[in-house]
């Protein structure tokens, strides 16, 4: 009987450990998402930030004085199942990944990873979940050059 109790206790301890690991990972993801939202809100609230029009798509690109940027997109549907939106900073005709977002109905706000410079443009494509190293699909959003 003592062996059975010890075995049950070991299984319970293992289950609690796995659960705690999952909760810790979820908390880290939530903290990262909150930090991204705060950074985007700071750029949007910056009175010196510039608004750049889109040559394709509906919305605008907002860029602060340090080159941090946020896309504010209107009426971009959620990405299809198994797909995600991938942002690109296009510098000298070379696209560099600037992050992923899922899209949503209504207004969507997505902060770019990296900074933009004068002459750069920002583009968005629909790619497989997890993103890709270079665009593989047509551009659905393109900013005017910054």
C-alpha positions as a LaTeX table, in Angstrom:
\begin{tabular}{lrrr}
\hline
Residue & $x$ (\AA) & $y$ (\AA) & $z$ (\AA) \\
\hline
Unk1 & 0.00 & 0.00 & 0.00 \\
Unk2 & 2.84 & 2.37 & 0.80 \\
Unk3 & 4.34 & 1.79 & $-2.66$ \\
Unk4 & 0.99 & 2.57 & $-4.33$ \\
Unk5 & 0.66 & 5.81 & $-2.36$ \\
Unk6 & 4.20 & 6.80 & $-3.33$ \\
Unk7 & 3.48 & 6.05 & $-7.00$ \\
Unk8 & 0.30 & 8.16 & $-6.92$ \\
Unk9 & 2.17 & 10.98 & $-5.19$ \\
Unk10 & 4.88 & 10.85 & $-7.87$ \\
Unk11 & 2.30 & 11.01 & $-10.66$ \\
Unk12 & 0.54 & 13.94 & $-8.96$ \\
Unk13 & 3.86 & 15.77 & $-8.47$ \\
Unk14 & 4.74 & 15.23 & $-12.14$ \\
Unk15 & 1.32 & 16.51 & $-13.27$ \\
Unk16 & 1.61 & 19.60 & $-11.05$ \\
Unk17 & 5.11 & 20.26 & $-12.39$ \\
Unk18 & 3.93 & 20.02 & $-16.00$ \\
Unk19 & 0.96 & 22.28 & $-15.27$ \\
Unk20 & 3.22 & 24.85 & $-13.56$ \\
Unk21 & 5.54 & 24.85 & $-16.59$ \\
Unk22 & 2.59 & 25.48 & $-18.92$ \\
Unk23 & 1.27 & 28.31 & $-16.73$ \\
Unk24 & 4.73 & 29.89 & $-16.60$ \\
Unk25 & 5.00 & 29.77 & $-20.41$ \\
Unk26 & 1.53 & 31.27 & $-20.81$ \\
Unk27 & 2.43 & 34.05 & $-18.38$ \\
Unk28 & 5.63 & 34.82 & $-20.31$ \\
Unk29 & 3.62 & 35.06 & $-23.55$ \\
Unk30 & 1.08 & 37.36 & $-21.89$ \\
Unk31 & 3.84 & 39.62 & $-20.56$ \\
Unk32 & 5.46 & 39.83 & $-24.00$ \\
Unk33 & 2.11 & 40.67 & $-25.64$ \\
Unk34 & 1.45 & 43.36 & $-23.03$ \\
Unk35 & 4.90 & 44.88 & $-23.61$ \\
Unk36 & 4.24 & 44.99 & $-27.38$ \\
Unk37 & 0.90 & 46.70 & $-26.79$ \\
Unk38 & 2.49 & 49.27 & $-24.49$ \\
Unk39 & 5.21 & 50.03 & $-27.04$ \\
Unk40 & 2.61 & 50.45 & $-29.81$ \\
Unk41 & 0.49 & 52.70 & $-27.59$ \\
Unk42 & 3.54 & 54.88 & $-26.82$ \\
Unk43 & 4.25 & 55.35 & $-30.53$ \\
Unk44 & 0.61 & 56.19 & $-31.28$ \\
Unk45 & 0.51 & 58.67 & $-28.38$ \\
Unk46 & 3.74 & 60.39 & $-29.45$ \\
Unk47 & 2.69 & 63.81 & $-30.74$ \\
Unk48 & 5.86 & 64.07 & $-32.84$ \\
Unk49 & 5.25 & 60.75 & $-34.63$ \\
Unk50 & 4.62 & 60.92 & $-38.38$ \\
Unk51 & 1.72 & 59.30 & $-40.18$ \\
Unk52 & 2.64 & 57.68 & $-43.50$ \\
Unk53 & $-0.09$ & 56.77 & $-45.97$ \\
Unk54 & $-0.51$ & 53.35 & $-47.50$ \\
Unk55 & $-0.25$ & 52.91 & $-51.24$ \\
Unk56 & $-2.02$ & 49.57 & $-50.92$ \\
Unk57 & $-4.41$ & 48.58 & $-48.16$ \\
Unk58 & $-6.46$ & 50.73 & $-45.83$ \\
Unk59 & $-4.91$ & 52.44 & $-42.82$ \\
Unk60 & $-1.62$ & 54.15 & $-42.04$ \\
Unk61 & 1.88 & 53.62 & $-40.74$ \\
Unk62 & 2.88 & 55.66 & $-37.68$ \\
Unk63 & 6.62 & 56.24 & $-37.16$ \\
Unk64 & 8.25 & 57.90 & $-34.16$ \\
Unk65 & 11.48 & 59.90 & $-34.20$ \\
Unk66 & 13.59 & 56.82 & $-33.42$ \\
Unk67 & 12.21 & 54.79 & $-36.34$ \\
Unk68 & 9.90 & 52.63 & $-34.25$ \\
Unk69 & 6.72 & 51.99 & $-36.24$ \\
Unk70 & 3.15 & 50.74 & $-35.86$ \\
Unk71 & 0.74 & 49.71 & $-38.60$ \\
Unk72 & $-2.86$ & 50.78 & $-38.04$ \\
Unk73 & $-4.96$ & 48.77 & $-40.49$ \\
Unk74 & $-8.66$ & 49.05 & $-41.28$ \\
Unk75 & $-10.82$ & 46.19 & $-42.50$ \\
Unk76 & $-8.10$ & 43.55 & $-42.76$ \\
Unk77 & $-9.79$ & 40.22 & $-42.13$ \\
Unk78 & $-8.23$ & 37.66 & $-39.80$ \\
Unk79 & $-5.60$ & 35.51 & $-41.49$ \\
Unk80 & $-6.95$ & 32.24 & $-42.94$ \\
Unk81 & $-6.50$ & 29.02 & $-40.96$ \\
Unk82 & $-2.88$ & 27.88 & $-40.99$ \\
Unk83 & $-1.73$ & 31.34 & $-42.14$ \\
Unk84 & $-0.52$ & 34.56 & $-40.53$ \\
Unk85 & 0.21 & 38.09 & $-41.66$ \\
Unk86 & 3.92 & 38.86 & $-41.88$ \\
Unk87 & 5.26 & 42.41 & $-41.88$ \\
Unk88 & 8.33 & 43.40 & $-43.88$ \\
Unk89 & 10.61 & 46.43 & $-43.79$ \\
Unk90 & 11.66 & 46.94 & $-47.41$ \\
Unk91 & 15.02 & 48.65 & $-47.60$ \\
Unk92 & 16.78 & 49.00 & $-50.97$ \\
Unk93 & 14.28 & 46.51 & $-52.48$ \\
Unk94 & 15.28 & 43.88 & $-49.87$ \\
Unk95 & 12.49 & 42.76 & $-47.49$ \\
Unk96 & 13.42 & 42.02 & $-43.88$ \\
Unk97 & 10.88 & 40.33 & $-41.61$ \\
Unk98 & 9.41 & 42.73 & $-39.07$ \\
Unk99 & 7.06 & 40.42 & $-37.18$ \\
Unk100 & 3.81 & 38.50 & $-37.40$ \\
Unk101 & 0.20 & 39.22 & $-36.49$ \\
Unk102 & $-3.06$ & 37.32 & $-36.87$ \\
Unk103 & $-5.34$ & 40.12 & $-38.03$ \\
Unk104 & $-8.83$ & 40.86 & $-36.76$ \\
Unk105 & $-12.07$ & 42.42 & $-37.88$ \\
Unk106 & $-12.21$ & 46.20 & $-37.65$ \\
Unk107 & $-9.06$ & 48.11 & $-36.73$ \\
Unk108 & $-5.85$ & 46.14 & $-36.24$ \\
Unk109 & $-2.72$ & 47.60 & $-34.63$ \\
Unk110 & 0.60 & 45.83 & $-35.16$ \\
Unk111 & 3.96 & 47.06 & $-33.93$ \\
Unk112 & 6.94 & 46.34 & $-36.15$ \\
Unk113 & 10.05 & 44.61 & $-34.87$ \\
Unk114 & 13.07 & 46.65 & $-35.92$ \\
Unk115 & 13.30 & 50.24 & $-37.03$ \\
Unk116 & 12.54 & 52.02 & $-40.28$ \\
Unk117 & 14.62 & 54.70 & $-41.99$ \\
Unk118 & 14.10 & 57.33 & $-44.63$ \\
Unk119 & 13.33 & 55.67 & $-47.97$ \\
Unk120 & 12.10 & 52.40 & $-46.43$ \\
Unk121 & 8.63 & 51.05 & $-47.03$ \\
Unk122 & 6.60 & 48.60 & $-44.97$ \\
Unk123 & 4.69 & 45.74 & $-46.54$ \\
Unk124 & 2.49 & 42.87 & $-45.35$ \\
Unk125 & 1.98 & 39.43 & $-46.89$ \\
Unk126 & $-0.04$ & 36.37 & $-45.92$ \\
Unk127 & 2.33 & 33.52 & $-45.05$ \\
Unk128 & 2.24 & 30.12 & $-43.37$ \\
Unk129 & 1.98 & 30.04 & $-39.57$ \\
Unk130 & 5.33 & 30.89 & $-38.03$ \\
Unk131 & 6.36 & 33.10 & $-40.95$ \\
Unk132 & 8.93 & 32.67 & $-43.70$ \\
Unk133 & 12.39 & 34.00 & $-44.54$ \\
Unk134 & 11.26 & 35.93 & $-47.63$ \\
Unk135 & 7.83 & 36.91 & $-48.97$ \\
Unk136 & 6.08 & 34.12 & $-50.89$ \\
Unk137 & 2.72 & 35.72 & $-51.58$ \\
Unk138 & 1.37 & 39.00 & $-53.01$ \\
Unk139 & 1.59 & 42.16 & $-50.92$ \\
Unk140 & $-1.71$ & 42.97 & $-49.18$ \\
Unk141 & $-0.46$ & 46.18 & $-47.54$ \\
Unk142 & 2.27 & 48.55 & $-48.73$ \\
Unk143 & 3.24 & 51.90 & $-47.22$ \\
Unk144 & 4.47 & 54.88 & $-49.12$ \\
Unk145 & 8.24 & 55.36 & $-48.67$ \\
Unk146 & 9.12 & 56.88 & $-45.33$ \\
\hline
\end{tabular}
